[in-house]
Amino acid sequence: MGTRQGCFGVALAFALSAPAAAEAAPTVRALSDVASVAPAGSTANGETLLAAQRTAMCKRVTKPRTVKFTAALRTAGRVAGNARGAKRLSRSADGRTHARAMSAAAGALAQGRPKGALAALLRAHHLKPRDPGTLISAAAVLVELEKPNEALALLARADGKATAKLRRSGAFDIRPSAALANNRGYALLAQGRWKPAGRELAKAIRQAPLLAEARRNQAHAELCQGKVAAAHRTLIAAARRQPATPGDPPKPAGELLDLAHGTAPTLPDIEIPATTPRGKALSDSLAAAYYANFEQSSALALADGEATLALNAALSNKPPATAKRLAAVLAASRLTGTTAPDPELRRLAEAERTAWQQMSHARSAAFETPGDTGENAFCVPALRDALYLQIVAYDRTMREYAVAEYRYRTAIAATVAEPALHRVLMVEADQKVAIHLASLLQVLALTGSITDWDRGCYKPPSEPDGAGYAPPGLPDSASCPAGLRDIGFQANLTVATVTISCQEASLELSTPGWLGGFAQITHSPGSTPSGLRPFGTSSNATTTVFAGPKAQSNPTGFGPNTTVKDGVYVTFGADGGVQDAGLRVDVSADVSINGTGAAVQGTTMDFTFVGAGGLGT
């Protein structure tokens, strides 16, 4: 993680892959789009693993009590601590305006400094005391700092202010009222009030289907009421930013990744002998082809082992969002065969399997030995011809599936910039081609189809041997080519730069004087915060910052048709690591989703913070 001192405006850049086909509004892209999600009930121990978290997750943080708003503000100031830092903030550029203070709060979360974020939010409230959004955001941070009673006091004041503002559209089409309901439910969870929390969270989900944090909190409420199956379904629905109904199957990766950059293999020509003499003549060359393919498969297996070791080493040093995204992409690439989510790939796999079964039956019939004569049944022309036709049919369907699967796998590899993962994906794609060819060559060379051509009933004359075996051509797909790399989005914030590009997430931080005195939560790169607690800086709870254009503003990079529903978000862990990120743009906006993206100034952005507990699958 790099550090840059003395920086005010910082870029929040997104480069997320988008399908090539035109889409209806809105366009939503998130790192969690291809999160590995098992449908409810698909794993026998899914609910058992969730139930095992109940003891740790269903403890209240503090005893519920009513706190007045002014007392809550005083407590929040004491919790933030570092009065000198707060005073320096008020005199700094970051404390001059409400917008800059909100940006500073987001940057403090990026650095794992929740107390610094709270100080900036309190400064923003001082500058704009009638803004309910500031209080809603501060409440999320207070719950993380284990002050849910004070959080509820701030939310009660926000709920009584500017009711019309609470109902307006916000960034990502998330109304402030939905964020308020989520943060209130989040605070009620910390008080151990599961049923009231569930009611508030259900309200948030109805008002903002894109608010995955509310689903995650709702799963927490359901678990603590003993509704384990319901909690499991809700948690699965919360795994991705895309709206989902609990119990719905996950969307296939092909709907969520740009698969336009795959490559096609060049498969070798393999002559299938149509006559007995030709079969005898090809005997040696087909056996040689089989062993050549076997050697290639062995070399690829070694390469796969080496590439996997390199990938594991690379992932151990990645930020959480990158590690999760890369693991999800790897899992998506392996969803092929008859379980592939892509319907065309699944159809080709099923056709290949059916052709293999029919070929196997034909071979059994052709090489069985009748009991009376002891004569090989392959001498019967009809049986021999039936086997030939089935081998030809299998060769055709195998090639169609092998090419489609290779194109699919290499297209997924193209969405990856990480060299270690790209290497694993390419080696696994190559291995699949070798396996497909082995299925055909084994039948032709090693199962009697050739060695028994002249056994018992026919002695064919010699014919010239077949041509030499040419191994398949297996072209790599480019790693994150320009067509994917240039899909971008930028928003200028304060004290932190978050960059997402082809599944990579990185942080570049600056620490102005006012922020340096606030405590930083630190964990090793790529790790999960220690302990399993629903709240607090030692938990795996998260805070998501949504940022969108202010009403009636025309921020740089957005065209005149921009709506306030457009925007970006970043989810931070307790230690500041990026857990997820994404963007939303209506097709009416003058923004090139397939081009170089947009640059948005933080001074024209509205911010909303929402919290979610540490429940996980």
C-alpha positions as CSV (number, residue, x, y, z in Angstrom):
1,M,0.0,0.0,0.0
2,G,1.6,3.2,-1.1
3,T,1.5,6.5,0.7
4,R,1.4,10.0,-0.7
5,Q,1.8,12.9,1.6
6,G,0.2,16.4,1.3
7,C,-2.6,15.3,-1.0
8,F,-6.0,16.9,-1.0
9,G,-8.0,15.8,-4.1
10,V,-7.7,12.1,-4.7
11,A,-9.1,9.8,-7.4
12,L,-11.5,6.9,-6.8
13,A,-11.2,5.0,-10.0
14,F,-13.2,2.1,-11.2
15,A,-12.6,-0.2,-14.2
16,L,-15.2,-2.9,-14.2
17,S,-15.9,-5.3,-17.0
18,A,-19.3,-4.9,-18.8
19,P,-21.0,-7.3,-21.2
20,A,-20.7,-6.3,-24.8
21,A,-24.4,-6.6,-25.5
22,A,-26.6,-3.6,-24.9
23,E,-28.4,-3.5,-21.6
24,A,-31.5,-1.8,-20.2
25,A,-31.0,0.9,-17.6
26,P,-29.6,1.0,-15.1
27,T,-26.1,-0.4,-15.6
28,V,-24.7,-1.7,-12.3
29,R,-21.1,-3.1,-12.0
30,A,-19.6,-4.4,-8.8
31,L,-16.6,-6.5,-7.8
32,S,-19.0,-8.8,-6.0
33,D,-21.0,-9.5,-9.3
34,V,-19.4,-12.9,-9.7
35,A,-19.0,-13.8,-6.0
36,S,-19.0,-17.5,-5.5
37,V,-22.5,-18.3,-4.3
38,A,-23.9,-21.8,-3.7
39,P,-27.7,-21.9,-4.1
40,A,-29.6,-22.6,-0.8
41,G,-29.7,-26.2,0.0
42,S,-27.0,-27.1,-2.5
43,T,-24.5,-27.9,0.2
44,A,-25.4,-30.1,3.1
45,N,-23.4,-28.2,5.7
46,G,-24.3,-24.6,4.6
47,E,-27.0,-24.1,7.2
48,T,-24.9,-26.0,9.8
49,L,-22.0,-23.7,9.3
50,L,-24.2,-20.7,9.7
51,A,-25.9,-22.0,12.8
52,A,-22.4,-22.5,14.3
53,Q,-22.0,-18.7,14.3
54,R,-25.2,-18.1,16.3
55,T,-23.6,-18.1,19.7
56,A,-20.9,-15.6,18.8
57,M,-23.1,-13.4,16.6
58,C,-26.2,-13.2,18.8
59,K,-24.8,-11.2,21.7
60,R,-25.9,-7.7,22.3
61,V,-23.1,-5.1,22.5
62,T,-24.8,-2.9,25.1
63,K,-27.9,-2.7,27.2
64,P,-30.6,-0.7,25.4
65,R,-31.3,2.7,26.9
66,T,-32.8,6.0,25.6
67,V,-30.2,8.7,24.9
68,K,-31.1,12.3,24.1
69,F,-29.7,13.8,20.9
70,T,-27.4,16.4,22.6
71,A,-26.0,13.7,24.9
72,A,-25.4,11.4,22.0
73,L,-23.4,14.2,20.2
74,R,-21.3,14.7,23.3
75,T,-20.6,11.0,23.6
76,A,-19.8,10.8,19.9
77,G,-17.2,13.5,20.4
78,R,-15.7,11.7,23.3
79,V,-15.6,8.4,21.4
80,A,-13.8,10.1,18.5
81,G,-11.3,11.4,21.0
82,N,-8.2,13.4,20.0
83,A,-9.6,16.9,20.6
84,R,-6.4,18.3,19.1
85,G,-7.0,16.4,15.9
86,A,-10.6,17.5,15.7
87,K,-9.5,21.1,16.1
88,R,-6.9,20.8,13.4
89,L,-9.5,19.3,11.1
90,S,-11.8,22.3,11.6
91,R,-9.0,24.6,10.5
92,S,-7.8,22.4,7.6
93,A,-9.1,22.4,4.0
94,D,-10.8,19.1,4.8
95,G,-12.9,20.8,7.5
96,R,-13.9,23.9,5.5
97,T,-17.0,22.6,3.8
98,H,-19.6,19.9,4.4
99,A,-18.7,18.1,1.2
100,R,-14.9,18.0,2.0
101,A,-15.6,16.8,5.5
102,M,-17.8,14.0,4.2
103,S,-15.0,13.1,1.7
104,A,-12.5,13.1,4.6
105,A,-14.7,10.7,6.6
106,A,-14.7,8.3,3.7
107,G,-11.0,8.6,3.4
108,A,-10.5,7.9,7.1
109,L,-12.5,4.7,6.7
110,A,-10.3,3.7,3.8
111,Q,-7.3,4.0,6.2
112,G,-9.0,2.0,8.9
113,R,-9.5,5.0,11.2
114,P,-13.2,4.9,12.2
115,K,-12.6,7.5,15.0
116,G,-11.1,9.9,12.4
117,A,-14.2,9.2,10.2
118,L,-16.5,10.0,13.1
119,A,-14.6,13.2,13.8
120,A,-15.0,14.3,10.2
121,L,-18.7,13.4,10.2
122,L,-19.2,15.5,13.4
123,R,-17.5,18.3,11.7
124,A,-19.8,17.9,8.7
125,H,-22.8,18.0,11.0
126,H,-21.5,21.2,12.6
127,L,-21.2,22.8,9.1
128,K,-24.6,21.6,8.0
129,P,-26.7,20.7,11.0
130,R,-30.0,20.4,9.2
131,D,-28.7,17.7,6.8
132,P,-30.2,14.3,7.9
133,G,-27.7,12.4,5.7
134,T,-24.8,13.3,7.9
135,L,-26.5,12.0,11.0
136,I,-27.5,8.8,9.2
137,S,-23.8,8.2,8.2
138,A,-22.5,9.0,11.6
139,A,-24.8,6.5,13.1
140,A,-23.2,3.7,11.0
141,V,-19.8,4.5,12.4
142,L,-21.1,4.8,15.9
143,V,-22.4,1.2,15.7
144,E,-19.1,0.0,14.5
145,L,-17.5,1.8,17.5
146,E,-20.1,-0.1,19.7
147,K,-22.3,2.9,20.6
148,P,-25.7,1.7,19.2
149,N,-27.8,3.8,21.8
150,E,-26.1,7.0,20.6
151,A,-26.5,5.9,17.0
152,L,-30.3,5.5,17.5
153,A,-30.5,9.0,19.0
154,L,-28.8,10.4,15.9
155,L,-31.2,8.5,13.6
156,A,-34.2,9.6,15.6
157,R,-33.2,13.2,15.0
158,A,-32.5,12.5,11.3
159,D,-35.9,10.9,11.0
160,G,-37.6,14.0,12.3
161,K,-35.8,16.3,9.9
162,A,-36.5,17.2,6.2
163,T,-38.8,14.2,5.6
164,A,-39.0,15.0,1.9
165,K,-35.2,14.7,1.7
166,L,-35.3,11.3,3.2
167,R,-37.6,10.1,0.4
168,R,-35.6,11.5,-2.5
169,S,-33.5,9.3,-4.8
170,G,-29.9,8.9,-3.7
171,A,-26.7,7.4,-5.1
172,F,-27.4,3.9,-6.5
173,D,-31.1,4.7,-6.2
174,I,-30.8,4.2,-2.5
175,R,-33.0,6.6,-0.7
176,P,-31.7,8.2,2.5
177,S,-34.8,6.7,4.2
178,A,-33.5,3.2,3.2
179,A,-30.1,4.0,4.6
180,L,-31.7,5.2,7.8
181,A,-33.7,2.0,8.1
182,N,-30.7,-0.1,7.5
183,N,-28.6,1.8,10.1
184,R,-31.4,1.7,12.6
185,G,-31.7,-2.1,12.1
186,Y,-27.9,-2.4,12.4
187,A,-28.0,-0.5,15.8
188,L,-31.0,-2.6,17.0
189,L,-29.0,-5.7,16.2
190,A,-26.2,-4.4,18.4
191,Q,-28.8,-4.0,21.2
192,G,-29.9,-7.6,20.8
193,R,-33.4,-6.6,19.6
194,W,-33.8,-9.0,16.8
195,K,-37.4,-8.6,15.8
196,P,-37.5,-4.8,15.7
197,A,-34.2,-4.9,13.7
198,G,-35.8,-7.3,11.2
199,R,-38.8,-5.0,10.7
200,E,-36.5,-2.0,10.0
201,L,-34.3,-4.0,7.6
202,A,-37.3,-5.4,5.7
203,K,-38.3,-1.7,5.2
204,A,-34.8,-0.9,3.9
205,I,-34.9,-3.8,1.4
206,R,-38.3,-2.8,0.1
207,Q,-37.1,0.8,-0.5
208,A,-33.7,-0.1,-1.9
209,P,-33.3,-3.5,-3.6
210,L,-29.6,-2.7,-4.3
211,L,-28.9,-2.3,-0.6
212,A,-27.1,-5.7,-0.1
213,E,-26.0,-4.5,3.4
214,A,-29.7,-4.6,4.5
215,R,-30.0,-8.2,3.4
216,R,-26.8,-9.2,5.2
217,N,-28.2,-7.5,8.4
218,Q,-31.6,-9.2,7.9
219,A,-29.9,-12.6,7.7
220,H,-28.3,-11.7,11.1
221,A,-31.7,-10.9,12.6
222,E,-33.2,-14.1,11.2
223,L,-30.3,-16.2,12.5
224,C,-30.7,-14.8,16.0
225,Q,-34.4,-15.6,16.0
226,G,-33.6,-19.2,15.2
227,K,-34.6,-19.0,11.6
228,V,-31.5,-20.6,10.2
229,A,-32.9,-21.7,6.8
230,A,-34.3,-18.3,6.1
231,A,-31.0,-16.6,7.2
232,H,-29.1,-18.9,4.9
233,R,-31.3,-17.9,1.9
234,T,-31.1,-14.2,2.7
235,L,-27.3,-14.3,3.2
236,I,-26.9,-15.9,-0.2
237,A,-29.1,-13.2,-1.8
238,A,-26.8,-10.6,-0.1
239,A,-23.6,-12.0,-1.5
240,R,-23.9,-9.8,-4.7
241,R,-24.9,-6.2,-5.2
242,Q,-27.3,-7.2,-8.0
243,P,-30.9,-7.3,-6.7
244,A,-31.9,-10.9,-5.8
245,T,-34.8,-12.7,-4.2
246,P,-33.8,-15.1,-1.5
247,G,-33.7,-18.6,-3.0
248,D,-33.1,-17.5,-6.5
249,P,-30.2,-19.2,-8.3
250,P,-27.1,-17.1,-8.9
251,K,-26.8,-15.4,-12.2
252,P,-24.3,-17.1,-14.6
253,A,-20.9,-15.5,-15.0
254,G,-21.6,-15.0,-18.7
255,E,-24.3,-12.4,-17.7
256,L,-21.9,-10.5,-15.4
257,L,-18.6,-10.6,-17.2
258,D,-17.5,-9.3,-20.6
259,L,-16.8,-12.6,-22.5
260,A,-16.0,-11.1,-25.8
261,H,-12.2,-11.6,-25.6
262,G,-11.8,-15.4,-25.6
263,T,-9.7,-17.3,-28.2
264,A,-10.4,-20.5,-30.1
265,P,-8.1,-23.5,-30.2
266,T,-6.9,-25.1,-33.4
267,L,-7.6,-28.8,-32.9
268,P,-5.5,-31.4,-34.8
269,D,-7.0,-33.4,-37.7
270,I,-7.4,-37.0,-36.6
271,E,-8.3,-39.5,-39.3
272,I,-11.0,-42.0,-38.3
273,P,-10.5,-45.2,-40.4
274,A,-13.6,-46.1,-42.3
275,T,-12.3,-49.4,-43.5
276,T,-10.5,-52.3,-42.0
277,P,-7.3,-51.9,-44.1
278,R,-7.2,-48.2,-43.3
279,G,-7.5,-49.0,-39.6
280,K,-4.6,-51.4,-39.7
281,A,-2.5,-48.8,-41.6
282,L,-3.2,-46.1,-39.0
283,S,-2.5,-48.3,-36.0
284,D,1.0,-46.9,-35.3
285,S,0.3,-43.2,-36.0
286,L,-2.9,-43.2,-33.8
287,A,-1.0,-44.8,-30.9
288,A,1.8,-42.2,-31.3
289,A,-0.8,-39.4,-31.2
290,Y,-2.3,-40.8,-28.0
291,Y,1.1,-40.9,-26.3
292,A,2.0,-37.4,-27.6
293,N,-1.2,-36.1,-26.1
294,F,-0.5,-38.0,-22.9
295,E,2.9,-36.3,-22.6
296,Q,1.4,-32.9,-23.2
297,S,-1.2,-33.6,-20.5
298,S,1.5,-34.6,-18.0
299,A,3.4,-31.4,-18.7
300,L,0.3,-29.3,-18.3
301,A,-0.4,-31.0,-14.9
302,L,3.0,-30.0,-13.7
303,A,2.5,-26.4,-15.0
304,D,-0.9,-26.3,-13.2
305,G,0.7,-27.2,-9.9
306,E,3.4,-24.6,-10.3
307,A,0.9,-21.9,-11.4
308,T,-1.4,-22.7,-8.4
309,L,1.5,-22.3,-5.9
310,A,2.3,-18.9,-7.5
311,L,-1.4,-17.9,-7.3
312,N,-1.6,-18.9,-3.6
313,A,1.4,-16.8,-2.9
314,A,0.0,-13.8,-4.8
315,L,-3.4,-14.0,-3.1
316,S,-1.8,-14.0,0.3
317,N,-0.7,-10.4,-0.3
318,K,-3.9,-9.0,-1.9
319,P,-6.5,-6.7,-0.4
320,P,-9.7,-8.6,0.6
321,A,-11.7,-7.3,-2.3
322,T,-9.1,-8.4,-4.8
323,A,-8.6,-11.9,-3.2
324,K,-12.4,-12.5,-3.1
325,R,-12.9,-11.3,-6.7
326,L,-10.0,-13.4,-8.1
327,A,-11.2,-16.5,-6.2
328,A,-14.7,-15.9,-7.6
329,V,-13.4,-15.6,-11.2
330,L,-11.5,-18.8,-10.8
331,A,-14.6,-20.6,-9.6
332,A,-16.6,-19.2,-12.4
333,S,-14.1,-20.5,-15.0
334,R,-14.6,-24.0,-13.6
335,L,-18.3,-24.0,-14.0
336,T,-18.4,-25.9,-17.2
337,G,-19.7,-29.3,-18.3
338,T,-23.3,-30.3,-17.7
339,T,-23.4,-28.0,-14.7
340,A,-22.4,-24.9,-16.6
341,P,-24.6,-21.9,-16.0
342,D,-24.3,-20.9,-19.6
343,P,-27.1,-22.7,-21.5
344,E,-25.2,-23.1,-24.8
345,L,-22.1,-24.5,-23.1
346,R,-24.3,-26.8,-21.1
347,R,-26.1,-28.0,-24.2
348,L,-22.8,-28.8,-26.0
349,A,-21.5,-30.6,-22.9
350,E,-24.7,-32.7,-22.7
351,A,-24.4,-33.5,-26.4
352,E,-20.8,-34.6,-26.0
353,R,-21.6,-36.8,-23.1
354,T,-24.5,-38.4,-25.0
355,A,-22.2,-39.1,-28.0
356,W,-19.6,-40.6,-25.7
357,Q,-22.2,-43.0,-24.2
358,Q,-23.5,-44.0,-27.6
359,M,-20.0,-44.6,-28.8
360,S,-19.2,-46.8,-25.8
361,H,-22.3,-48.9,-26.4
362,A,-21.4,-49.4,-30.0
363,R,-17.9,-50.4,-29.1
364,S,-19.1,-53.0,-26.6
365,A,-21.4,-54.5,-29.2
366,A,-18.6,-54.6,-31.9
367,F,-16.1,-56.3,-29.7
368,E,-18.1,-58.7,-27.7
369,T,-17.4,-62.4,-28.4
370,P,-20.3,-64.7,-29.3
371,G,-20.4,-67.8,-27.2
372,D,-20.6,-70.5,-29.9
373,T,-18.0,-69.6,-32.5
374,G,-15.5,-67.6,-30.5
375,E,-15.4,-65.3,-33.5
376,N,-14.9,-61.6,-32.8
377,A,-18.2,-59.8,-33.5
378,F,-16.2,-57.0,-35.1
379,C,-16.2,-59.3,-38.1
380,V,-19.9,-58.5,-38.5
381,P,-20.0,-55.5,-41.0
382,A,-23.1,-53.9,-39.5
383,L,-21.6,-53.8,-36.0
384,R,-18.3,-52.5,-37.3
385,D,-20.0,-49.8,-39.4
386,A,-22.2,-48.7,-36.4
387,L,-19.1,-48.2,-34.3
388,Y,-17.4,-46.1,-37.0
389,L,-20.5,-43.9,-37.3
390,Q,-20.6,-43.3,-33.5
391,I,-16.9,-42.5,-33.4
392,V,-17.4,-39.9,-36.1
393,A,-20.4,-38.5,-34.2
394,Y,-18.4,-38.2,-31.0
395,D,-15.5,-36.6,-32.8
396,R,-17.8,-33.9,-34.1
397,T,-19.6,-33.1,-30.8
398,M,-16.4,-33.3,-28.8
399,R,-14.8,-30.7,-31.1
400,E,-17.8,-28.4,-30.8
401,Y,-17.8,-28.5,-27.1
402,A,-14.0,-28.3,-26.7
403,V,-13.8,-25.1,-28.8
404,A,-16.7,-23.5,-26.9
405,E,-15.3,-24.4,-23.5
406,Y,-11.9,-23.1,-24.4
407,R,-13.4,-19.8,-25.7
408,Y,-15.4,-19.5,-22.5
409,R,-12.4,-20.2,-20.2
410,T,-10.0,-17.9,-22.1
411,A,-12.7,-15.1,-22.2
412,I,-12.8,-15.3,-18.4
413,A,-9.0,-15.3,-18.3
414,A,-9.1,-12.1,-20.3
415,T,-10.9,-10.2,-17.6
416,V,-8.0,-10.8,-15.2
417,A,-4.9,-8.6,-14.8
418,E,-3.3,-10.6,-12.1
419,P,-0.5,-12.7,-13.9
420,A,-0.7,-15.6,-11.6
421,L,-4.4,-16.1,-11.9
422,H,-4.3,-15.5,-15.7
423,R,-1.6,-18.3,-15.9
424,V,-3.8,-20.7,-13.9
425,L,-6.8,-20.0,-16.1
426,M,-4.9,-20.5,-19.3
427,V,-3.2,-23.8,-18.1
428,E,-6.6,-25.2,-17.0
429,A,-8.1,-24.3,-20.4
430,D,-5.3,-26.1,-22.2
431,Q,-5.7,-29.1,-19.9
432,K,-9.4,-29.4,-20.9
433,V,-8.5,-29.5,-24.6
434,A,-6.0,-32.3,-23.9
435,I,-8.6,-34.3,-22.0
436,H,-11.1,-34.0,-24.8
437,L,-8.6,-35.2,-27.4
438,A,-7.6,-38.1,-25.1
439,S,-11.2,-39.3,-25.0
440,L,-11.1,-39.8,-28.8
441,L,-7.6,-41.0,-29.1
442,Q,-8.0,-43.6,-26.4
443,V,-10.9,-45.2,-28.2
444,L,-9.0,-45.3,-31.5
445,A,-5.6,-46.4,-30.2
446,L,-5.9,-48.3,-27.0
447,T,-9.3,-50.1,-26.7
448,G,-9.0,-52.6,-29.5
449,S,-10.5,-50.5,-32.2
450,I,-7.1,-50.7,-34.1
451,T,-5.3,-53.7,-32.5
452,D,-8.3,-56.0,-33.3
453,W,-8.9,-54.7,-36.8
454,D,-7.4,-57.9,-38.3
455,R,-8.0,-60.4,-35.5
456,G,-9.7,-63.7,-36.3
457,C,-11.7,-62.9,-39.4
458,Y,-9.7,-60.6,-41.7
459,K,-6.0,-60.2,-42.7
460,P,-5.8,-56.8,-44.5
461,P,-3.0,-55.9,-46.9
462,S,-0.5,-53.2,-45.9
463,E,-1.3,-49.6,-46.6
464,P,0.8,-46.4,-46.0
465,D,0.8,-45.1,-42.5
466,G,-1.2,-42.0,-41.5
467,A,0.2,-38.5,-41.2
468,G,2.1,-37.4,-38.1
469,Y,0.2,-35.9,-35.1
470,A,0.2,-32.1,-34.8
471,P,-0.5,-31.0,-31.3
472,P,-3.4,-28.5,-30.8
473,G,-2.8,-24.8,-31.2
474,L,-3.8,-23.2,-27.9
475,P,-3.6,-19.4,-28.1
476,D,-3.6,-17.3,-24.9
477,S,-6.2,-14.6,-24.4
478,A,-4.8,-11.2,-23.6
479,S,-4.6,-10.3,-19.9
480,C,-7.1,-7.4,-19.3
481,P,-6.9,-6.0,-22.9
482,A,-7.6,-2.3,-23.7
483,G,-11.3,-3.1,-24.3
484,L,-11.7,-4.1,-20.6
485,R,-9.0,-1.9,-19.1
486,D,-10.5,1.3,-20.4
487,I,-13.9,0.8,-18.8
488,G,-13.4,3.3,-16.0
489,F,-14.9,5.6,-13.4
490,Q,-13.4,8.3,-11.3
491,A,-14.5,10.4,-8.4
492,N,-12.2,12.9,-6.6
493,L,-12.3,12.3,-2.8
494,T,-10.0,13.2,0.1
495,V,-7.1,11.4,1.8
496,A,-7.4,8.0,-0.1
497,T,-7.2,6.7,-3.6
498,V,-9.1,3.4,-4.3
499,T,-8.4,1.9,-7.7
500,I,-10.3,-1.1,-9.2
501,S,-9.2,-2.4,-12.6
502,C,-9.9,-5.9,-14.0
503,Q,-10.6,-7.3,-10.5
504,E,-7.6,-5.6,-8.9
505,A,-8.2,-3.3,-5.9
506,S,-5.5,-1.1,-4.5
507,L,-5.3,1.7,-2.0
508,E,-3.0,4.8,-2.0
509,L,-3.3,6.9,1.1
510,S,-2.3,10.3,2.3
511,T,-2.4,11.3,6.0
512,P,-2.9,15.0,6.6
513,G,-1.9,16.3,10.1
514,W,-5.4,16.3,11.5
515,L,-5.9,12.6,10.7
516,G,-2.6,11.2,11.9
517,G,-3.5,11.3,15.6
518,F,-6.6,9.0,15.2
519,A,-6.0,5.3,15.8
520,Q,-5.6,3.0,12.8
521,I,-6.9,-0.6,12.8
522,T,-4.3,-2.8,11.2
523,H,-4.3,-6.4,10.0
524,S,-2.0,-8.3,7.7
525,P,-2.8,-7.9,4.0
526,G,-5.5,-10.1,2.7
527,S,-6.5,-11.3,6.2
528,T,-9.8,-11.2,8.0
529,P,-10.0,-9.2,11.2
530,S,-9.4,-11.5,14.2
531,G,-12.4,-12.8,16.1
532,L,-15.9,-13.4,15.1
533,R,-18.0,-10.5,16.5
534,P,-20.9,-8.8,14.8
535,F,-19.7,-5.2,15.6
536,G,-16.6,-3.3,16.6
537,T,-13.1,-2.7,15.1
538,S,-12.0,-6.3,15.8
539,S,-14.9,-7.8,13.9
540,N,-15.4,-8.4,10.2
541,A,-18.2,-5.8,10.1
542,T,-18.1,-3.4,7.2
543,T,-19.1,0.2,6.3
544,T,-20.2,1.0,2.8
545,V,-19.8,4.6,1.4
546,F,-22.2,5.5,-1.4
547,A,-21.3,8.6,-3.4
548,G,-23.5,10.2,-6.1
549,P,-24.1,13.5,-7.9
550,K,-25.9,16.1,-5.9
551,A,-29.4,17.0,-7.1
552,Q,-29.3,19.5,-10.0
553,S,-25.5,19.3,-10.3
554,N,-23.6,18.5,-13.5
555,P,-20.3,17.0,-12.2
556,T,-17.4,16.7,-14.6
557,G,-17.5,13.4,-16.5
558,F,-21.3,13.1,-16.2
559,G,-23.4,14.5,-19.0
560,P,-26.4,16.8,-18.7
561,N,-28.7,13.8,-18.5
562,T,-27.1,12.5,-15.3
563,T,-29.5,11.5,-12.5
564,V,-28.9,11.5,-8.8
565,K,-29.4,7.8,-8.9
566,D,-26.0,7.4,-10.6
567,G,-22.9,6.9,-8.4
568,V,-20.2,4.7,-7.0
569,Y,-19.7,2.8,-3.7
570,V,-16.8,1.3,-1.8
571,T,-17.2,-1.2,1.1
572,F,-14.5,-1.0,3.7
573,G,-13.6,-3.5,6.4
574,A,-12.8,-2.6,10.0
575,D,-9.1,-2.3,9.0
576,G,-9.8,-0.1,6.0
577,G,-9.3,-2.9,3.4
578,V,-11.6,-2.7,0.3
579,Q,-14.1,-5.4,0.6
580,D,-16.2,-4.5,-2.5
581,A,-16.7,-1.6,-4.9
582,G,-19.0,-0.8,-7.8
583,L,-20.8,1.8,-9.9
584,R,-24.2,2.6,-11.3
585,V,-25.0,4.7,-14.3
586,D,-28.3,5.1,-16.1
587,V,-28.1,4.7,-19.9
588,S,-29.5,8.2,-20.1
589,A,-26.3,9.5,-18.6
590,D,-23.7,10.9,-21.0
591,V,-21.1,8.5,-19.8
592,S,-19.1,6.0,-21.9
593,I,-19.4,2.7,-20.0
594,N,-17.4,1.0,-22.7
595,G,-15.0,3.8,-23.1
596,T,-12.7,5.7,-20.8
597,G,-15.3,6.3,-18.1
598,A,-16.1,9.4,-16.2
599,A,-14.4,11.7,-13.7
600,V,-16.5,13.2,-10.9
601,Q,-15.5,15.9,-8.5
602,G,-16.1,15.2,-4.8
603,T,-17.4,18.7,-4.1
604,T,-20.5,17.8,-6.2
605,M,-21.2,14.5,-4.6
606,D,-23.6,13.4,-1.9
607,F,-22.4,10.7,0.6
608,T,-24.2,8.1,2.6
609,F,-22.6,5.6,4.9
610,V,-24.4,2.3,5.8
611,G,-23.2,-0.4,8.1
612,A,-23.4,-4.2,8.1
613,G,-22.5,-6.8,10.7
614,G,-19.9,-9.5,10.5
615,L,-22.2,-12.4,9.6
616,G,-20.7,-14.6,6.8
617,T,-21.3,-17.9,5.1
